[in-house]
């Protein structure tokens, strides 16, 4: 089974003021050898844990399964090995840390995209993501499906 797309990111430098340049993360989607840059999802650059939460939505009904741990998920503090709380939950579900191998992606994530979208809609909206638990990656997927 070949992967229909790959979500990735790269760094670049952006001039923000006349004398200020800062690094910025650009999220892109690769399909059949092409790359489409998406600047809409800027929160990803500073809030990697939101990406982990998006991944968790693929493998768990977070609202019910972790109802007692939602504050811990929001805080997402690292353990003594520097693995985040959500990363540890993902590891329990998938046996995978950090970089996702193709077989893990095909088994846990790809077949559950629609389920993750449905689950994500039950959490915070885009304008609340800095204070509340949620993900807006489902918006990216739906935007790409429209094109």
C-alpha positions as CSV (number, residue, x, y, z in Angstrom):
1,X,0.0,0.0,0.0
2,X,1.5,3.3,-1.0
3,X,0.9,6.4,1.0
4,X,-1.4,8.9,-0.8
5,X,0.3,11.9,0.9
6,X,2.9,12.9,3.4
7,X,2.5,15.8,5.8
8,X,5.8,17.4,6.7
9,X,7.4,20.7,7.7
10,X,10.6,22.7,7.0
11,X,12.2,25.7,8.6
12,X,12.8,29.0,7.0
13,X,13.7,32.5,8.1
14,X,11.1,35.3,8.0
15,X,11.6,39.0,8.4
16,X,9.1,40.2,11.0
17,X,10.3,43.8,11.5
18,X,12.8,46.0,9.8
19,X,15.7,44.6,11.8
20,X,14.3,41.3,13.0
21,X,14.5,37.9,11.4
22,X,13.1,34.8,13.1
23,X,12.7,31.1,12.2
24,X,9.4,29.9,11.0
25,X,8.0,26.5,10.4
26,X,6.1,25.9,7.1
27,X,3.8,22.9,6.9
28,X,3.5,21.2,3.6
29,X,1.7,18.3,2.0
30,X,3.5,16.2,-0.6
31,X,1.4,14.4,-3.1
32,X,2.9,12.4,-6.0
33,X,6.2,14.3,-5.8
34,X,4.8,17.8,-5.6
35,X,4.8,20.0,-2.6
36,X,2.1,22.4,-1.6
37,X,2.9,24.9,1.2
38,X,0.2,25.7,3.7
39,X,0.8,28.7,5.9
40,X,-2.7,28.7,7.5
41,X,-1.7,26.4,10.4
42,X,0.8,28.6,12.1
43,X,0.2,27.2,15.6
44,X,2.0,24.0,14.7
45,X,5.4,25.7,14.7
46,X,5.2,26.4,18.5
47,X,2.8,23.8,19.6
48,X,4.1,20.4,18.5
49,X,2.0,18.8,21.3
50,X,-1.1,19.7,19.2
51,X,0.2,17.4,16.5
52,X,0.6,14.6,19.0
53,X,-3.0,15.2,20.2
54,X,-4.1,15.0,16.6
55,X,-2.3,11.6,16.3
56,X,-3.9,10.4,19.5
57,X,-7.4,11.2,18.1
58,X,-6.7,8.6,15.4
59,X,-6.2,5.8,18.0
60,X,-8.4,6.8,20.9
61,X,-11.7,8.3,21.8
62,X,-9.9,10.8,24.0
63,X,-13.0,12.4,25.4
64,X,-14.2,9.2,27.0
65,X,-11.0,7.1,27.4
66,X,-9.0,9.9,29.0
67,X,-11.8,12.0,30.5
68,X,-9.9,12.0,33.9
69,X,-6.6,13.1,32.2
70,X,-7.7,15.9,29.9
71,X,-5.8,18.5,32.0
72,X,-2.6,16.3,31.8
73,X,-3.1,16.1,28.1
74,X,-3.4,19.9,27.8
75,X,-0.3,20.5,30.0
76,X,1.5,17.7,28.2
77,X,4.5,17.8,30.5
78,X,7.6,15.7,29.7
79,X,8.6,12.8,31.9
80,X,12.1,12.1,33.2
81,X,13.1,10.8,29.7
82,X,11.8,13.9,28.1
83,X,8.8,12.1,26.5
84,X,5.6,14.2,26.6
85,X,2.5,12.9,28.4
86,X,0.7,12.6,25.0
87,X,3.7,10.9,23.4
88,X,3.6,8.3,26.1
89,X,-0.1,7.7,25.5
90,X,0.6,7.3,21.8
91,X,3.4,4.8,22.6
92,X,1.0,2.8,24.7
93,X,-1.4,2.6,21.7
94,X,1.0,2.2,18.8
95,X,4.3,1.1,20.2
96,X,5.9,4.0,18.2
97,X,7.8,7.1,19.3
98,X,8.7,10.2,17.4
99,X,9.1,9.4,13.7
100,X,6.2,7.4,12.5
101,X,7.2,4.4,10.3
102,X,5.1,3.7,7.2
103,X,3.6,0.5,8.6
104,X,2.5,2.3,11.7
105,X,1.0,5.1,9.7
106,X,-0.9,2.6,7.5
107,X,-2.1,0.6,10.4
108,X,-3.2,3.3,12.9
109,X,-3.4,6.7,11.2
110,X,-4.4,6.4,7.6
111,X,-7.6,4.3,8.1
112,X,-8.7,6.5,10.9
113,X,-8.5,10.0,9.4
114,X,-12.2,10.5,9.2
115,X,-12.7,9.2,12.8
116,X,-10.0,11.6,14.0
117,X,-11.7,14.5,12.2
118,X,-15.0,13.7,13.9
119,X,-13.3,13.4,17.3
120,X,-11.3,16.7,16.8
121,X,-14.5,18.6,16.1
122,X,-15.6,17.8,19.7
123,X,-12.7,19.8,21.2
124,X,-11.6,23.4,21.0
125,X,-11.9,25.4,17.8
126,X,-9.0,27.1,16.1
127,X,-9.4,30.4,18.0
128,X,-9.2,28.6,21.4
129,X,-6.2,26.3,20.8
130,X,-3.7,28.3,22.9
131,X,-5.8,27.9,26.0
132,X,-7.8,24.7,25.5
133,X,-7.2,21.2,24.3
134,X,-7.8,20.6,20.6
135,X,-6.4,20.4,17.1
136,X,-7.2,22.2,13.9
137,X,-5.4,19.8,11.6
138,X,-8.8,18.4,10.6
139,X,-9.4,21.7,8.9
140,X,-6.2,21.2,6.8
141,X,-7.4,17.8,5.8
142,X,-10.8,19.1,4.8
143,X,-9.2,22.0,2.9
144,X,-7.0,19.7,1.0
145,X,-9.9,17.4,0.2
146,X,-11.8,20.4,-1.4
147,X,-8.9,21.1,-3.8
